[in-house]
Structures are given as structure tokens and as C-alpha cells.
Amino acid sequence: MKLFKIKFVIGCLILLMASPLAAQEHVENQHADDAKMAWWREAKFGMFVHWGVYSATGGEFRGKMPTNSAEWMMNKAQIPIADYKVENVDKFNPTQFNAKTFVGLAKEAGMKYLVITAKHHDGFAMFHSTSSPYNVVDATPFKRDVMKELAEACQEQGIRFGFYYSQCQDWHHPGGMGNGWDKTIKRVSFDEYVQEKAAPEIKQLLTEYGPIAIFWWDTPRDMSKEAFDSLHSSTNLQPGIITNDRLGKEYRGDHKTFERHIPRKGPVGADWEVCMPISGSWGYKKSDRDFKSIETLIRNLVDIASKGGNYLLNVSPTGEGTLLPQATERLKAMGQWMKVNSESIYGSTASPFGKLDWGRCTKKEFANGSTLYLHVFDWPKDGKLLVPGLNNKVEQAYLMDGWQALETSSADAGVTVSLPAEAPDKIASVVVVKVHGKLDISTVLPKPTKDGSLVLLADMAYLHNNEGSEQLSLLEGRRGGDSYLSRWTDAEAWVEWSFTIDRPGSYDVSAELSLQGKKSRFRMGLPGQLQTVEVASTRRARDYAEKSIGTIEIDKAGEYTLQIKPEKGEWQPMNLRKVVLKLK
């Protein structure tokens, strides 16, 4: 014990001696990061472009349409390199492509940056590579460097320009990863691929195409530190360049990437981005008609901004070099919405509220107050919009579309804004509320809906992890699925939810969960009234089922807490998505 105390004191002294210097370095690094990320955080909305020789056939190979997105056709159809050249490379001739028009459409949509596939997994360079003749200038009938044309058009029109580069997978080079089907390949080492192709191409992209704002890595794989460093070091050639988190584990990049789904909550203290195709496929695919509706796209943008993230929306040029009418129509519609409402998106920060029944909120904070942008998806029929828990004095409220002044009133529940009968926009109308002073918002607990049901989601729970335990955690469902409590191996860890009941009575309680073990026992209920519950296996961890777990009695209206605690010795780890209370 004495030895421990001595070590502890020495450790504290060292920490105290080092902390001023460490603190100063941390502040300086944070200021540098903030300066670099400032334009990106302001932008909020960008265009992702997946375009390659696979677009020449629209993802089709000899009359068949392989599964997955079109840019994966070579892999999914197991196409030999020689056949891929004949069917796609030799046919790629997008004579209708016009870089100025293309970038102009991104600008019209309200996008502030553009990221395009300089090389995807098929190994084909969509620029005039000096390291490999397998490129758009030397190997196709088109003979034009589309990356250079786009870089120049972006610079002319004030759009930040960035490259996507698949650094590990390369189904053409004999040292690249991913091609296990073409037996004609005479293999070389991965490091040789990096030295001969990847590193020189990345250096070329970052030196010969003007200002590059973003470098977007993809599909990280294990490789030597020398290979990692040779790729990563080139980003120093562009001061202030922003990178994502897909180079490798030790290279976190400047922002997190969420692919195809929007997280239920934005990651705390991190910059992040959602990349998502406007249709089903990333690259142009003839059979793909699964275009997201204009409503979905606009609300996605709002939802992501309300959680503090950026939206990188992907489009897929055809083999002719143009977008399908469905994509153009949707981008122009987003642009029309942004012409009216862009102030509520650009430069905004995450909502200070929890879940809002009527829509989403973004905000901007200033020295003497804040502006709240209320994006109303569901226009209230009674004309009363409640901003829950808002305690600040409202200085001004108005509709962004038309600047119509609105009346407000304050009560214990928050601020109510009186709205006109008709919504200015059927998809998302923006109500601007300017308040005085630092934001003062009370926590508003969830309560049952009109039918007497209350849903307590996993991400609404307070997690009581055993001291030092990191076992129990909240994980995000795949492809936008619900979050769930997982890794609950510690029987000392438990969870609870706080909520409000306005109608006393008897409530049935059920849980949506998965359990791999034979059975598990836990205690559930209000504090001091816990009852033992036993649930049977759902077979596999990914097999969720709704299980009845008991009844609770609530004799008067008020605030309550529901707890779930493992039964020691009888507990088998389970995943938990939600608990539902239903008034009998």
C-alpha cells in the first residue's frame, strides 16, 4: 500500500509538471484543427461522384447484371482483366460530359464541395496517371483528363474539390488487393504495388491538380507501416487538406464516415459525415431506379445537420457523362429549398434538444444570444408549435419563407410558437426563433403517446457500468438500424430510463431483445419494486424478438424511473433495443 501511495504521488507530480506544456500543446492543436475544419463545418453539404469505366455498360456484363453497386461489377461477376478492358475500358467514351455544367449543377443544388473517384477498386485511373497506362487518357477512346477538367471547373465556380482514392484494393495491378479470380495475374508484393502505383498516383493527384481540399480514402486493409506512411505522407503536399477515417486504424483522419445511414445521434466531440447514394447504386447501373424522393433527400440533409454532421450525397454519371433526369430533378429541387432555407443549414450546429415530435432543429450561437432554426416536418393542425424545455426570452420569431412575424408564449413546458394554418413548404418549413442570452433548456422526459404507449429506446438509457468496466455499450445498428445495448457481459452493470407518466394505471412492459444463451434472468421495475424476469433464447445474437417482461403499477402522475438489473449467477448477456410500456 505504501509503495502504491509513493508511486501515485510521484505520478501526480510528473503530471502537474508536464500538464501546462501538454495543455498548451493541446490548445494549439485544437486551434489548428478548428482553423482547418472551419470551411467544412460551414459547408454541411457536398457532392460525391462515383464515375468510372464501369459506367460504359451501366454495370451490365454480357447481358447479366451482377449484384451490388455497379462499381463492383468486375468483382461480383468475376470478370478477368482482359475481358473488363474489352467490355468497359475500350467502350468508355463520355462525349456529352461537360465539367462546367456538371459542377454548376452541384452549385445549384447548394453543395459546397465535390469529391470524385480518381481510382476505384477496379484500379482504373480516371486521370492521366504517369505511373500506369491504365488511365482515362491513354486507355480509352475519350482521351481526356476528366479530373483536371473538374478541378478547374470547381476552382472557377468556388466549389472545394477533393479526390476519392481506393488505396488498398486494386483488381488490375498484380500487387493490389481484392482480385482472387483472375489466374493470369503474376503476383507481386503489396508493397511493390504501393511503390509502383498507389504512392506515385496519390502524389501526382496532390501536386498537379491545383488546390485539393479533401482526400477520401476507402476500404482500409492491413499493410506495413512503410506502406501506410508512404501514402499518408503525400497529404502534407496540400496544406489544410481534410482526410476521412478510412486509411487505417492508426490514421484517424479529420472526420468519421457513416456510409448509407444516418446515426441516431451524432458522435460527441467529433466531426462526421454521412455518404449516401442518391439512388441504390454508387456507380451508374442501368437497372437502378431506386431514387430517393425529394422529401427524403431534403429531410436527410436537415436531419444530419441537426446532429452536427455533413451530408455527402453521391451521384452516378452515365457512360455518356451526364446524370439521369431523376438525379438532376432531385438536385435542382434541393437547390430550390436551399435558396430559401440555406441559412438554417450552412454554419449551423447540432440541436440542443432531444427528439422533437414535429421535426428537427439546428442552431447558431452568438455572444448575446442564439438563433434556433425549427425545421417543421409535421405542421401542427392546431397551429401551436411547442419548443420543449426552452426557458430563454424570445426576442423574435418568424417564418424563413416570407419573413412573416410569429407570436410566441412561454410556459413551464417551453415556448409555443403560433403558426399560420398552411405550411410554407410541405417537406420542411423553417421557423426562426431568436432568443436572448445563453441557451437555457430544461430536460423534457419522454411520456406516453395518446394511445397510452411509451417507447424507451436503447440510446435513451442511462448506463451504470461497473467501475472500470467498458463491457456494456451502446452500438449503432447496421445500415441505419436502431441502436442497441450490447456487450452486456458484466452482471454488475445495469441500465435505467427516466420518463413522465400523465395517466396512472397498470402498464404492461415488453422488451425487444436478442439472447444467444439458453435463458437469462434479470430484475425489472421501478426502484424498490424490482421483479425477477426470465427470458428464453432467441437463438442468435442478431435474432431479435419482443418479449413480455412484466407489469408495473403507477398510482399517480409524475416522473418515474424504470430499471433493468442482471440477476447474479443467472445472467446471460443479451442485446437490448428498446423497452415498451403500454397502458392496460
N, C-alpha and C positions, 0 to 999 in steps of 0.2 A: 504493500500500500504506500509506504514512504517513497519507494522508488518511482511509483506511478505519479505521486504528487510532484516530485522533483522534475520528472520529465514534462509534466503538464505545465509547471511554472516556466521552465526553460522554453517550451514551445510557445507559450503566450508572449514571453519576452521577445523571441525571434519574430513572432507575428507583428508585435507592436512596432519593432524596429523597422520591419520591412513594409508595413502597411501604408505609410504615407507615400512611398515611392510607387508601390503597387496600385494604390488608389489613384494617384496622378496618371499613371500609365493607362489604367482602365478608363479614366475620364477622357484622356486624349484619344484613345482608340474608339470610344463611343462617339466622340465628336466627328472623327474621321468617317466612321460608318454612316452617321446621320447626314453628313455633307454629301457622301457618295450616293446614298439611297434617296435623297430628297426628291429628285425629279420622278423617280419610280413610284414613290409613295403618293406623290401628287397625281400621277398619270392614271392609275387604277385600272385602265382598260387598254389591252393590246391585241394585236392580231398574230396568230400563229399560222404558219403556212407549211403544209406538207405537200411537196411537189417533187416529183422525180420521174424517171423513165417508166416506172410502173403506171403512170398516168396515161401513157400512149395507148394502152389496151384496156384502161379502166379496171385493172385488176383481174382481167379475164385471161386464162391460159388455155388455148386450144379448145375453145367452146365451153370451158368449165370455169366456175367462179369459186376459187378457194375461199375457205373460211377466214375470219379475222379481217382486219383492215387491209386495204389494197397494197400498202407499202410492204406488207408481209407476204405477198403472193409468192415470191421466189422461195421463201422458206416453207410455206404451207403446202405449196404444190410440188416441193422438192425439185425445182427446175435447175438443171445443170447450167453452169456459167455460159456455155456456148449457145444453148437454146434461149437463155434470157437475153443475150445480145441480139439474136435474130428477131425475137418476138417483141422486144421492148426498146433496147438501145437503138437499133437500126431504124425504128419507126418513130422515134421521138422527134417531132418537128412542129413545135407550137407557134406557128406563124402568126396567130392572132394575138400573141402576148404583147402587151404594152405596159411597161413598168410604170410610167406616169399615171396612166389610167388606173392601174391596179392599186398603187399607193394612194391615189386620190379617193378611191372607194373606202380604204381604211380610214382616211382622214374624215370623210363624210360620215362614217359610222361613229365618229367620236373617239377613235382609237389614237393613242399617243405613241405607241411603239410597235415594231413589227419584227418578228423572229421567224426565220425561214430555214428549212433543212438544206444545209450546204452539202452534207453527206448523210444518208440514212444507212440502215443496216446492210442494204444491198451493195454498199461500197462504191456507188457511183457518185462522182463529184459533180455537183450542179454549178461548178465554176471552172475556170481554166486552170486546173491543177498543173503545177510544174513538177510534181512528184509522181504523177501517174497519168498515162494517156487515156485512162478510163474516166473521161470527163465530157461535159456537155459540148465543149468546143471541138475537141479532137475526135470524139467517137460518135457524134450524132449528125444527122443532116442539117440540124439547126445552126450549128457553128457560132452561137452567140453566148457570151458570158452573162447569164441572167442575174447572177449575184451582183455583178458590177453595175448593171443597169438599175437594179432595185436599190442598191446602196446610194447611187447618185440621185435617184428619184426621191428617196426618203430625205436626203440632205436638203434637196431643193424645197420640199414641202414641209419641213420641220417635224418629221417623224423620226424618232430614235430607231436605229437599225441594229439588229442582232442576228447571230448565227446559231443554229442548232447543228451539233456535230456528234454522230454516233462514234464514240472513241474506242469502244471495245469490239463490238460486233462489226464484222466486215466479211460478207459472204463471197467476196471476189478475191481478196488478197489471200495467198496461201498461209499467212500467219495470223489472219484475223479470226475472231471467234464466231461460232454460230453455224458454219456450213459443214455438216457431217454427212451429207448425202452425195456430193459430187466426188466420185472416186478418182477423177482425173487430176485433182489438185495434188501437187507435190509439196507437201507441208514444209514450212519453215517455222521458226520460233515466233511467239507473240512479240517478243522484244524486237525482232527484226522487222515485223510489221510496223511497230511504233516508230522505229528509227527511219525506215524507208518511206513510210506513207503518212501515218497519223500526225506525228510531231511536225514534219515539214509542212503538211497541209494546214494545220492549225496556225502555224507561224505565218504562212502566206495569207491566210484569211485575216489575220490580225495586223498585217503590215501593208497590204496592197488594196484595201477596200475602204479607205477613209476611216472616219470615226466609227468605232464599233461599241455600242452601249451595253450589249448583253452577249454572253456566251453561254449557250444552253447545252449542257452535257446530257447524255442519255444512256440507259441500261448499264449501270456500273457493274464491273466484274473484278475479281481479284487479279492483281498484277504486281509486278515488282515495284519497289519504291522508286527505282530509277525510271521506270516507265511512267509512273504517276507524276513524278517531278518534271519529266521532260514535257509532258502535256500541260501540266498546270502552270509551269514557269512562263509559258508564252503569253498568258493573260496579263503579265506585267508590261507587255508591249503597248497596252491600251490603258492609260491612266483612268481610274474611276470606273472601269468595266465591272458589270454586275454578273455574277455567276449563280447558277442554281446548285442544288444539293445532290447531283447525280454523277459526280466524278468518282467518288469513292468514300469509304467510311471516315477516313481521316481528313477529308476535304468537304467541310460542311457547306461551303458556298455562302451566298448572301441571303438566300431565301429558301424556304421549304416549298416543295412541289406537291400538290394534290392533283392526281390525274383522274379525270372524268367524274369526280364527285366533289361536292361542297361539304366541308366538315360541319358537324353540328355546332361546334364552337371553334373560333379561331384560336390557334396556339398562342399562349401568353408570352409576350416579350419577344416575339419573332416576326420577321417579315415573311409573307407567304403568298402563294399564287395558286390559282386553280387553272389548269389547262384542260380544255374540253372541246371536242369537235362539234361543229355546227350541225352535223348530221351524225350518222353512225360510224363511218369510217374516217380515219385521219387523212389518208390519201384518197384521191378520186377513184370511186368504184361505181361502175355502171349500174349495178343492181341496188345501190344505196339510195333510198328515197326517204330515209328516216330523219327528216329535218326537224329540228326542234322548232316549236311555234315561236312567233314573235313575243308572245306573252312570257313564255318560259325563258327566253334569252334575256329580256329586259329584267325580269324578276330575278334571274340568276345574278346579273350584274349588281342589282340592288342588294341582294342577299349577301353576296361576297363582300361588297363594300361595307355593309352594316356589321360585318365581323372583322373588318380591318384588313381584308385581303385584296389582291388584284385578280382580274379576270383576263386570261389569255385565251381568246376564242379562236379556234382553228378553222381555216377554210382550205378547200382542196381544188386547186386549178385543174382543169381537164388537160387532155393531150393537146388541145388547140391553144392552151394558155389563158383560158378565160374561166370565170366561175359560172356554175349553173344558175339559171334565173332564180331558183329558190333561195340560193345563198345571197345573191345580190339584193333581192327583195327584202330579206331579213336585215341585212346590214344597213340598208337605207332607212328601214323603219326604226332601227335602233338609233340611227343618226337623227331622225326627226324627234324622237323622245329626248335625246341628249341636247338638242338645240334649246329646248325649253328647260330641261332639268339638270344640265350638266354641273351646275354649281353645287348640287347636292351629292355629287359623286367625286369630282376632282378635288383632291386635297382634303377629303373628309377622313374622319377616323371612326373607330368602331362605336356601336351603340352603347350607351350607358345603362340600358335597360335589359331585363331578362326577355323571355319570349313575349312578343306582342301579338295579341289575337288578330289585330287588323292589318298587320304588315311588318315593316322594318323601319329602323331609324339609323341615320348617320349624323355625325356632329362635327362642329368646328369650335374650338375653344380659343378665347381671346383673353386679354388681360383683365377686362372688367365684366366678362360675361361669356355666354355660349350661344351658338345657333344650333337648334335641333331641326333636322330635316325628317319629317314624318312621311314615309312612303306608304300610302294607304292602298293596300290591295283590295280589301273588302270595305267598301264605302258603307258607313253605318246608316241603316234605314231611318233611325230616329234623328239623324243629323248631329249626334253627340259623339265626339271622339275623345275618349279618355286616355290621357297620358299618365300611366300609373306611377304613383310614388313621387311625382315631380313636386318639389316644395318651393322652388325658386319663384320670384316675382316675374311675371311675363311682361316684357316691355312692348312686344309687337308680335302679331300673328297674322299670316296672310297666305293665300294660295300662290304658289310659284307661277302657275299658269294664269296670267292676267293680273297678278298682284292685288287681288281682292282682299281687303282687310277682313279679319275674322275676330269675333268676340270670344273671350275666354273667361272661365270662372275657376276658382280654386276651392278645394275641399280636402278632407283627410285622405281621400282615395287618390288625390292627384289633381291635375289640371284637366278641365274639359274644354275642348275647342268646339264651338258651334259652326257647323258646316252647311253649305247650301245643299239643296235636295239632290242635285246631279253632280257626279264626279267629273272633273275636267278631263280625266284620262281613264279609260276603262281598265287599263293594265296596272298603272301605278301613278296615282296623283300625289303630288308633293305639297305638304303643308309645312310652312316655315314658322318656327316658334323661336323668338329671340328672348333670352332670359338674362336677368341681372345677376352678377356675382358668380362665384364658383358653384358648379353644379351640386345641388343637394337633392339626392334621390333616395327615398326610403325603399327598402326591400319589400316587394309585394309577393307574398306567398301564393302558391297555386291553390285553387279551390275548385270544388266540383262544378261541372257544367250544369246546364238546366235539367238534364236527364238524370242528375244525381251521380254521375261517374267522375272519378278523379284519376288521372294517369300520372304516375310518378316515374319519370324516365331515369335511366341509369345515370345520365350526366347531371341530374338534379340532386343526386345523393351526396351527403357528406360522408367521406370515407375515414373511418377510425382505424388506421393501420397500427398494428402492434409496434411499439417503439423500435426503431431501427429496421422495420420490415418494409420492403418495397414490393411485396408479393401482389397484394390486391391493387389493381389498377383499372383505369377507365380506358378502353380501347375503342377505336373508330371502326365501325362495320365496313366491310369491303364494298366498294363502288357505291358509296352514299348510304349504306345501310345504317340502322340505328346503332348508337354507341352501346357498349355493354361492359359490365363489370367482369373482369377476368383475372386469371392467376390467383384465385382466391384459395390458396393452399394453406394459409395461416388461420387456424381456428381461433386465434386471439383477435383477428381483425373483424370489424363489423361495420354496418352502414345504417344511416338513418335519413329520413326525409322530414322536413317541416312543411306544414300546409295549414290552410284555414278551412274550417267547416262552418257553413252558414245554416245547414239543416241537420239538426241532431237526429240520431236514429241508429239502426243496425246496418253495418256495411260489410258486404262480402268482400274478401280480399283474394285476389289471384295474382300469379306471377308468371311472366314469360321467361323461361329459363331453359338451359340445357345442362345435362348431367351425364357424365360418362360412366361413373361408378354405378354399382347396383342400386344404392339408395343413399340418401343423406338426410341428416336431421339437423334442424336449427330451431331457434325460438323467434317468434314474430309477434309484434303487437305494440301497444302503447307502453311507455316506460312504466315499470312496476306491474304491468299486466301481460307479460310475455307468455305465450302459449307454445308448446312444443309441436313442431310440424315435421312430418316425414314425407319426402318426395321420392318417387321411383325414377329409375334411369330413363333418359330419352335416347339411349344407345350411344350416340356420338356427340362430341362437343359442338358440332355445327347443327345438330338436330334440336331445334327449339320447340317447346310445347307450352301451352298455357295450363298452369296447374292451380287448382284451388288450394289456398293455404290457410283458410280460416275465416273468422268473423271478428270484427271489433265493434264495441258498443260505445257510442258517443252521446252523452246525455245533455250537452248544451253547446251552443255555438261558441267558436273561439279558435285559438291556434293550438295545433297538436303536432306530435312527432311520432312517426312510425319507425320502429327499429327491427333489424334482422341481425341476429347474432348466432354464429355457429354453436352447435352442441358438441362440447369437447368429447373426443373419443368416438363420436358418431358422425362426424362431419366428413363429407366427401366434396372436393372442390367442384363448384358449379359456375356457369356463366349466367349472368342475370341482365336482361334487357330492360324490364320495367315491372312495376307493381301497379295494380289497378284496384281502386276501391269503388264499389258500386252499392248505392243505397238500395236496400231491400224494398 
